[in-house]
Amino acid sequence: MKRTKEEALKTRELLLQCAVKVFNEKGYANATLSDIAEEAELTRGAIYHHFGNKDDFIDAIIQTNKDRINFLVQEVLDSKEDIFAALKKVFSTLLAKLETDKFFRSSEELLLKMQLSGDLSHHKCKLHDAANEGFKQLHKAFEEAKEKGLISKDKDSNNFTVQIISAYLGTFITWLIHPEIVSLQKDGTAILDRVIENIKI
């Protein structure tokens, strides 16, 4: 029986979720397509319909999280709100997703671990492009805020962007290490407030 596009999409999403779980548990180098198929309770043939190899899974994971983050960042650019209010909204939403969206959190954790271990060497260009796009979007938002007089024109937009990204990554990494003492949403928002106050000075 021919599968519908909706069924095919659900299967692909299931495979991605299972791949992230397997990669996190066994490590990218040790995991196999058979492990993913077993986790998803599907055949290897079902995998090959969507993904040719493990690298294809990683490419899809990078793209999926990139799209999610860039969609939220774009809201800052499109928002009629004050840039700082929009940044708080996006930052809070991202932290909430990390805390409540298992796939998003596990994907970000996986990509972080793989970067630190060197397992993502074949994907450096795609990771760099994804990070660079997000950086450029935030930088553009700060430049537009300068034009609107919300930030002094002598301020460094590059520095502001680095501070915001560092606040996000730093909060996430600290939470991964000490989830019992760090609240992503509460502590992360407080950190962002301090970063923003520093930017406004």
C-alpha positions as CSV (number, residue, x, y, z in Angstrom):
1,M,0.0,0.0,0.0
2,K,1.4,3.4,-1.0
3,R,2.3,5.7,1.9
4,T,0.9,9.2,2.0
5,K,3.2,12.2,2.3
6,E,2.0,12.7,5.9
7,E,2.9,9.1,6.8
8,A,6.3,9.5,5.2
9,L,6.9,12.7,7.1
10,K,5.9,11.1,10.4
11,T,8.3,8.2,9.7
12,R,11.1,10.6,9.0
13,E,10.5,12.5,12.2
14,L,10.4,9.3,14.2
15,L,13.7,8.2,12.6
16,L,15.3,11.6,13.5
17,Q,14.1,11.3,17.1
18,C,15.4,7.8,17.4
19,A,18.7,8.7,15.8
20,V,19.3,11.5,18.3
21,K,18.5,9.1,21.2
22,V,20.8,6.4,19.8
23,F,23.7,8.8,19.1
24,N,23.4,10.3,22.6
25,E,23.4,6.9,24.2
26,K,26.0,5.0,22.2
27,G,28.0,7.9,20.7
28,Y,28.0,8.8,17.0
29,A,31.0,6.6,16.1
30,N,29.7,3.5,17.8
31,A,26.0,3.8,16.7
32,T,24.8,2.0,13.6
33,L,21.8,2.3,11.2
34,S,20.7,-1.0,12.6
35,D,20.6,0.5,16.1
36,I,18.4,3.3,14.8
37,A,16.1,0.9,13.0
38,E,15.7,-1.2,16.1
39,E,14.9,1.8,18.3
40,A,12.3,3.0,15.8
41,E,11.0,-0.6,15.3
42,L,11.4,-0.3,11.6
43,T,13.5,-2.1,8.9
44,R,16.8,-0.7,7.5
45,G,14.9,-0.4,4.3
46,A,12.7,2.2,5.9
47,I,15.8,4.1,6.9
48,Y,17.3,4.1,3.4
49,H,14.1,5.5,2.0
50,H,14.8,8.7,4.0
51,F,18.5,8.6,4.9
52,G,21.5,7.1,3.1
53,N,23.9,7.0,6.1
54,K,24.6,8.4,9.5
55,D,26.0,11.7,8.1
56,D,22.6,12.3,6.5
57,F,21.0,12.0,9.9
58,I,23.4,14.6,11.3
59,D,22.8,17.0,8.4
60,A,19.1,16.7,9.0
61,I,19.5,17.4,12.7
62,I,21.6,20.4,12.1
63,Q,19.1,21.8,9.6
64,T,16.1,21.1,11.8
65,N,17.6,23.0,14.8
66,K,18.9,25.7,12.6
67,D,15.4,26.3,11.1
68,R,13.9,26.4,14.6
69,I,16.4,28.9,16.0
70,N,16.4,31.1,12.9
71,F,12.6,31.3,12.9
72,L,12.7,32.7,16.4
73,V,15.6,35.0,15.7
74,Q,13.7,36.3,12.6
75,E,10.9,37.3,15.0
76,V,13.3,39.8,16.5
77,L,13.9,41.3,13.2
78,D,10.2,41.4,12.3
79,S,8.9,42.5,15.7
80,K,7.4,45.9,16.2
81,E,8.5,45.6,19.8
82,D,11.5,47.2,21.4
83,I,14.5,45.0,20.4
84,F,15.3,44.2,24.0
85,A,11.7,43.1,24.7
86,A,11.9,41.0,21.5
87,L,15.2,39.5,22.5
88,K,13.9,38.5,26.0
89,K,10.9,36.9,24.3
90,V,13.1,34.8,21.9
91,F,15.7,33.9,24.6
92,S,12.9,32.8,27.0
93,T,11.3,30.8,24.2
94,L,14.5,29.0,23.3
95,L,15.3,28.2,27.0
96,A,11.7,26.9,27.5
97,K,12.1,24.7,24.4
98,L,15.4,23.3,25.8
99,E,13.6,22.5,29.1
100,T,10.4,21.1,27.6
101,D,11.1,19.9,24.0
102,K,12.9,16.7,24.4
103,F,14.0,16.4,20.7
104,F,15.3,20.0,20.6
105,R,17.2,19.6,23.8
106,S,18.6,16.2,22.9
107,S,19.6,17.5,19.5
108,E,21.4,20.5,20.9
109,E,23.1,18.3,23.5
110,L,24.2,15.9,20.8
111,L,25.7,18.5,18.5
112,L,27.5,20.1,21.4
113,K,29.0,16.8,22.5
114,M,30.0,15.9,18.9
115,Q,31.7,19.3,18.4
116,L,33.7,18.8,21.6
117,S,34.7,15.3,20.6
118,G,35.6,16.1,17.0
119,D,32.9,13.8,15.6
120,L,31.5,16.6,13.6
121,S,34.6,17.3,11.6
122,H,32.8,16.3,8.4
123,H,30.0,18.8,9.2
124,K,32.0,21.8,10.2
125,C,31.0,23.8,7.1
126,K,27.3,23.3,7.7
127,L,27.6,24.0,11.4
128,H,29.6,27.1,10.7
129,D,27.1,28.3,8.1
130,A,24.2,27.7,10.6
131,A,26.0,29.6,13.4
132,N,27.1,32.4,11.0
133,E,23.5,32.9,9.8
134,G,22.2,33.3,13.3
135,F,25.1,35.7,14.2
136,K,24.3,37.8,11.2
137,Q,20.6,38.0,12.0
138,L,21.3,39.2,15.5
139,H,23.9,41.6,14.4
140,K,21.5,43.1,11.9
141,A,18.9,43.5,14.6
142,F,21.4,45.5,16.7
143,E,22.4,47.6,13.7
144,E,18.7,48.4,13.1
145,A,18.2,49.3,16.8
146,K,21.1,51.8,16.4
147,E,19.3,53.4,13.4
148,K,16.2,53.7,15.5
149,G,18.1,55.4,18.3
150,L,17.5,52.5,20.8
151,I,21.3,51.9,21.1
152,S,24.1,54.4,20.9
153,K,25.7,54.3,17.5
154,D,29.2,54.1,19.0
155,K,28.3,50.7,20.5
156,D,29.8,47.5,19.1
157,S,27.1,45.3,17.5
158,N,29.6,42.4,17.2
159,N,30.2,42.5,20.9
160,F,26.5,42.6,21.7
161,T,25.9,39.6,19.5
162,V,28.7,37.6,21.2
163,Q,27.3,38.4,24.6
164,I,23.8,37.2,23.7
165,I,25.0,34.0,22.1
166,S,27.4,33.4,25.0
167,A,24.6,33.9,27.5
168,Y,22.4,31.3,25.7
169,L,25.2,28.7,25.3
170,G,26.6,29.3,28.8
171,T,23.3,28.8,30.4
172,F,22.5,25.7,28.5
173,I,25.9,24.1,29.2
174,T,25.7,24.9,32.9
175,W,22.2,23.4,33.0
176,L,23.5,20.2,31.4
177,I,26.2,19.9,34.0
178,H,24.1,21.1,37.0
179,P,20.4,20.6,36.2
180,E,19.6,20.3,39.9
181,I,20.7,23.8,40.7
182,V,20.1,25.7,37.5
183,S,16.7,26.6,36.0
184,L,17.0,27.4,32.3
185,Q,14.0,29.8,32.2
186,K,14.5,31.5,35.6
187,D,18.2,31.7,35.7
188,G,18.7,32.1,32.0
189,T,16.2,35.0,31.8
190,A,18.0,36.7,34.8
191,I,21.3,36.3,33.0
192,L,19.9,37.9,29.8
193,D,18.5,40.8,31.8
194,R,22.0,41.5,33.1
195,V,23.5,41.2,29.7
196,I,20.9,43.6,28.3
197,E,21.4,46.1,31.1
198,N,25.1,46.0,30.3
199,I,24.4,46.6,26.6
200,K,22.2,49.6,27.4
201,I,24.9,51.3,29.4
